[in-house]
Amino acid sequence: MIDKICTILTNKIRKEMPEVDDERAEIIMFGLQNIIGEIPKIFIIFIVAYLLGIMKLTLISFLVIVAYRSFSGGLHMKTHISCIIYTLTLYCGTALIGKYVVIPGMAKYIIGIICWAFCMLMVKLYAPADTENVPILRKKERKQKKIMSYIVLTIEFIIALTIDIPSVTTIIIFGDFIQSLMITRIAYKITDNKYGYEVYANT
């Protein structure tokens, strides 16, 4: 359904703007798919969150992961259904972990520091993790996104280890840990994704 809507809109744009060639039309099509595709996903996430009684925690999970993901990148699912399932699992799943899992005492610092070190290593190895559809080819942009990944990740972990709200601590630690897994080669291989910069570097 979303693809049909995007195709109609793209064709209408091409009709109004004859100078748009096939390559630019493909870019427009992909942009429309992202914009229109995100709207129902966001509604579904927060409807499910409301029904599960975890609206606030899901909002926190969403903000934490999106802030980190916007710079570190990560895999994309191939279909809208699989994308919705993945997104629900990522945001609502992390919120549920935050609600039911409490990291006690000193364990918070030990687990937090270990997870932070792991995430930093993943950023060093893989961030920004782009895709074939949205490659990041400019070295300057890649460097900026990697640096921002380090900064956002570190700020979030400092908050996690200093704030006295166990659910938020758990959401940050587990949310950033899961997001860091989503930029790895193993995750890309399992989901049949490819790093865009590698694909285009070899063409």
C-alpha positions in Angstrom: 0.0 0.0 0.0 2.8 2.4 1.0 4.7 1.5 -2.1 1.7 2.2 -4.3 1.2 5.6 -2.7 4.8 6.5 -3.1 4.8 5.4 -6.8 1.8 7.6 -7.5 3.4 10.6 -5.8 6.7 10.0 -7.6 5.0 9.8 -11.0 3.1 13.0 -10.3 6.3 14.8 -9.4 7.9 13.5 -12.6 4.9 14.7 -14.6 5.1 18.2 -13.0 9.0 18.3 -13.3 10.1 16.7 -16.5 13.8 17.4 -15.6 13.6 14.6 -13.0 15.5 11.6 -14.5 15.3 8.0 -13.4 18.1 8.3 -10.9 16.5 11.3 -9.2 13.1 9.7 -9.3 14.5 6.7 -7.5 15.9 9.0 -4.7 12.6 10.8 -4.4 10.8 7.4 -4.2 13.1 6.2 -1.5 12.6 9.4 0.5 8.9 9.2 0.2 8.9 5.6 1.4 10.9 6.6 4.4 8.7 9.5 5.3 5.4 7.9 4.7 6.5 4.5 6.1 7.6 6.0 9.4 4.3 7.6 10.2 2.2 4.4 10.7 5.1 2.8 12.5 5.3 5.5 15.1 1.5 5.4 15.6 1.6 1.6 16.0 4.5 1.8 18.5 2.7 4.2 20.8 -0.7 2.5 20.5 0.9 -0.8 21.5 2.9 1.0 24.3 -0.4 2.6 25.6 -2.1 -0.8 25.6 0.8 -2.3 27.5 0.9 0.6 30.0 4.4 1.6 29.1 3.8 4.8 27.1 6.3 6.9 29.1 9.0 4.3 29.1 8.6 3.7 25.4 8.9 7.4 24.8 12.2 7.4 26.8 13.4 4.3 24.9 12.5 5.9 21.6 14.4 9.2 22.4 17.4 7.4 23.8 17.8 4.9 20.9 17.0 7.4 18.1 19.5 9.9 19.4 22.2 7.3 19.2 21.0 5.6 16.0 20.8 8.8 14.1 24.6 9.0 14.1 25.6 5.3 14.5 23.3 4.1 11.7 22.2 0.5 11.6 20.4 -2.2 9.5 17.0 -1.8 7.8 14.5 -4.5 7.3 13.4 -5.5 3.8 9.6 -5.3 4.2 7.2 -3.0 6.0 5.9 -5.8 8.1 9.3 -7.0 9.3 10.3 -3.4 9.9 7.2 -2.8 12.1 8.0 -6.0 14.1 11.6 -5.0 14.4 10.7 -1.4 15.5 8.1 -2.6 18.0 10.6 -5.1 19.5 13.3 -2.5 19.7 11.4 0.3 21.4 8.6 -1.4 23.3 10.8 -4.4 24.1 13.5 -2.1 25.6 10.7 -0.3 27.6 9.5 -3.6 29.0 13.0 -4.5 30.0 13.2 -1.2 31.8 9.9 -1.8 33.6 10.7 -5.3 34.9 14.5 -5.5 35.1 16.2 -3.6 38.0 20.0 -3.6 38.1 20.9 -3.5 41.8 23.7 -1.6 43.6 27.2 -1.8 42.2 26.1 -4.1 39.4 24.7 -1.0 37.7 28.2 0.5 37.4 29.9 -2.8 36.5 27.3 -3.7 33.8 27.1 -0.1 32.6 30.9 0.3 32.1 31.2 -3.0 30.4 28.3 -2.2 28.0 29.7 1.3 27.4 33.1 -0.2 26.5 31.5 -2.8 24.2 29.4 -0.1 22.5 32.4 2.2 22.0 34.2 -0.7 20.3 31.3 -1.3 18.0 31.2 2.4 17.1 34.9 2.3 16.3 34.6 -0.8 14.1 31.3 -0.2 12.3 29.8 3.3 12.8 28.3 5.0 10.9 26.7 1.8 9.6 25.0 2.8 6.4 23.0 0.8 3.8 22.9 0.4 0.1 19.9 2.7 -0.2 21.4 5.4 2.0 25.2 5.2 1.6 27.5 7.6 3.5 30.3 8.1 1.1 31.9 11.4 2.1 34.8 10.8 4.6 34.1 14.1 6.4 30.5 13.1 7.1 31.5 9.6 8.2 34.1 11.0 10.6 31.5 13.5 12.0 28.9 10.8 12.6 31.4 8.5 14.3 32.5 11.3 16.6 28.9 12.2 17.4 28.2 8.5 18.1 31.0 8.5 20.7 29.7 11.7 22.3 26.0 10.7 22.4 26.8 7.2 23.7 29.0 8.5 26.4 26.5 11.2 27.5 23.7 8.6 27.7 25.8 6.2 29.8 26.8 9.0 32.2 23.1 9.7 32.6 22.4 6.0 33.1 25.0 5.7 35.9 24.2 8.9 37.7 20.4 9.1 37.5 18.4 7.6 40.4 15.6 6.1 38.3 16.2 2.4 37.8 13.9 2.0 34.8 15.7 4.8 32.9 19.1 3.3 33.7 18.0 -0.1 32.4 16.5 1.4 29.2 19.7 3.4 28.4 22.1 0.5 29.0 20.0 -2.2 27.2 18.8 0.2 24.5 22.2 1.3 23.5 23.6 -2.2 23.8 20.9 -3.6 21.4 21.4 -0.7 19.0 25.2 -1.3 19.0 24.5 -4.9 18.0 22.4 -3.7 15.1 25.4 -2.1 13.4 27.6 -5.2 13.4 28.5 -7.4 10.4 26.8 -10.4 12.0 23.5 -8.4 12.3 23.8 -7.2 8.7 24.5 -10.7 7.4 21.5 -12.2 9.3 19.2 -9.6 7.9 20.7 -9.6 4.4 21.9 -6.0 4.6 25.1 -4.5 3.1 27.1 -1.6 4.2 26.5 1.1 1.5 30.0 2.6 1.5 31.5 -0.9 0.8 29.1 -1.6 -2.0 29.7 1.7 -3.8 33.5 1.8 -3.0 33.8 -1.4 -5.1 31.8 -0.2 -8.1 
